[in-house]
Amino acid sequence: MNELVVIVEGETEQAFVRDQLAGHLALHGTSAWGVLPGRHRNRGGVKKWHTAKHDILRTLKERRYCTTMIDYYAMPEDWPGRAEAKALPWNERAAHVESKISSEVSEILESNFNPEFLIPYVQLHEFEALAFADVAALTSVVSPLSNHSADYLQTQFAAILEEAAHPEAINDGYETCPSRRISGIVRAYRKRVHSPIVTRRIGLDELRVKCDHFASWLKRLESIGGN
């Protein structure tokens, strides 16, 4: 079986890999697990590029497949392509950073680099954007945490999605990023606890229909090793 290391931003993404992605990829002949970058792996948040780069290089040298699950939102500007990506349309930013990650790793490893083994993935703008792929599912998870009615909550979430026109396009500002959009409506919402529950309830099939960039990443992971 192929081995895939998923370098994740935090515990939310790690839970997603463990509870959803790993089982799905096992059906395609790949064993996947999520790891937090750096030595202090109990600390979430996007690490500096040199920390993540070290883990990527080590994984590739071990002849394992490597991908990332990192948010563009709050990504330090020392990451390849991050600074200039701000000037691009929202739907080109993640792909630009991903391309620059591959280019830098290729320059370091030179002839030892096999691009088949590195599949960078950068999320726009947060993991919680995926929760807006199905506002009914999102509502069903968070409504027991709120004094508002389910109809009210679903209307609020639907308005956010309608304004952005796409789950992955929801604004990446500090106060308007997806997780704060949800917690602004449901104060008891906790991203580490509830976000993985929402995506499990939505399911990978619906996520790939509603989230184009996520779908392209998942397709590449499914094709690892030619399976």
N, C-alpha and C positions, 0 to 999 in steps of 0.2 A: 504493500500500500504506500502511496506517496505521502510525504510528510510536509505539512504546511504550518509555518509559524506566523501567527497574526499578531503584529506589534500594535497594541491597542492604546488608546489614550487613557482610559480609566476603567473603573470597575463596571460601569454600565455596559461599555463595549465588550468587556471580558465576559460578562454574563450572557450577552447576545451570542458571542462565539460559542460558548459552552452549551447554551440551552437551545440554540436554533441552528446556527451555521454548521457546527461540527457534525451533527446528526445528518443534515442534508448532504454535506460533502462526502460523508462516509459512503453514501449510496453511489457516489461517483468515483470511488476508489481512492479518496484522500482523507487522511487523518489530520485534523486541524485543532489547534489549541491557541488560546490568546495569552500573551504575556505583556506585562507593563514594562516599558523601557527603563534602562538604567539599573543601578545597584539598589536604589531605594524604591522598590517596587510596590510598596504600600502607599505611595503618594501618587495620586492621579494628576491630571492636567497635562497639557502638551509640553513635553520636555524640549530643551534646546536641541538643535539639529545634530550636534556632535554626539549627543547621548544616543539618540535613535539611530544615527548612522553606524555607530559602533555595533549595535545589536543587529542591524541589517547585514553588515559585512560579516559578522561572525556566523550568522545563520546561513548565508550564501556559501561561505567557506566550508561549512559542514555539509554542503550539498543538499540542503533542505530548501523547499520553496518558501518564499517570504512575501508577505503582503503587510499592508498597514491599514489601520482603521483609526484615522486621526482627523479631528475637526479643523477645517480652515479657520473657523472662528477661534480667536485667541491663540492661533499658531504663531510662535515667535518668528520674527522677520528674518532670522538667520537661516530658516529653512529655504532650500533652493526654490527660486521663483516666487517666493511669498510676497516680497516687497512689490515687484512689478505687477503681480496678479491683480492688485487692487484697481488698476486702471482698465482691466478687462471687463467685459460683460459677465454677469454673475454665473452664467452657465459655461463659461470658459475658464474660470479661475482654478477650479480643482484640477482639471485636466492639465493645465499649464504647470502647476506645482508637481503633479505626478510625473510629467515628462522631464522636468528638471531634476527630480530625485533620481530617476533612472540614468540621466546623463551624468550626474556627478558620481554615482556608484560605478558606472561604466568607466569613467576616467580613472578612478582609483584602482579598480581591479584589472583594467586593460584587457589583455587576451584571456584572462581567467574569468571574465564576466560572460555569463550566458543569460541574455535578457528573458529567456523563458522562465527563469527561476525567480524573477522579481516582478511583483504585480502591485505597485503602489496604489493605494486608494485613499483619497482625501474627501471628507464629507463636507458638504455645504448644507447648512452652516453648523449644525449640531446633530448629534444622534437623535434628539427629540424631533427633528424635522420629519423623520420617518413615521412618527406617531400621527402626523397629520395626513398620512396616506389614507386613513379611514377614520374620520372624525366620530363616527358612531362607535367604533371600537374604543377609541380614546375616551369617549364619554362614559362608556360602560365600565371602564376601569376606575375613573376618577370620581364618578358621581357619588359613590358611597362616602367619599371624603369631604363632600361639600353640602352646604345647606341649600344650595340652589337646586332647582329641578333639572332633570336630565335634558328636557327640551331646551331650557335656558342655556345650559352648558354646550349642548351640541350647536345651538345657534351661534354662540360666541366663537367656538372653534371653527365653524364653517365660515364665519365672516373673516377670520384671520387667513384661512386658506384661500378664500375668494380674492382677498386683497393682494396676496402674493401670486396667485394664479398657478402655483406649483408648490408641492411640499418642500422641495429642495431649495426653493427661492425665498423662503421666509427670512426676513431681515436678520442680519448678523450684528446689529447694534447691541450694546451692553444691556440695555433695558428692553430690547425688542427681539432678542434671540429666542428661539423656540421654547427652551426650557422656562425662561422667565415669562413668556406669553402664557404658558400653562399655569405656572405657579401664581401669576397675577390674577388668575380667575379662580383657581383652587389652591388656597394657601397651604393645605396639608399635603400637596403633591411633593414627592421626593423622587428625584430623577433616578437615583441608583436603585430604588426599590420598584418604582412603578413603570418606568420606561421599558424595561425588558418584558414586563407583563403585557404592555400594550402591543409591542411588536409581535410577541407570540400569539396574541389574540388576532392580530391582523393577518399574520402568516406571510411566508416568503413569496408566495405566488402573487398576492395582492401588492406587496411592497415593490416587486419588480415591475408590475404594471404601472404603478403610480409614480415611481421614482426612477427616472431614466438612468442617471449616473450610477445609482446603486445597482440597477439591473445589469448594466454593462460589466460592472465589477464581478457580480455573481456569476455571470456567464463565463468570464475568464477563469474564475476559480473552478467552475464545473469542468472546464476543459483541460485542467492540469494533467499532464502525463498522457494527453490524447484520449482520456476517457469521456 
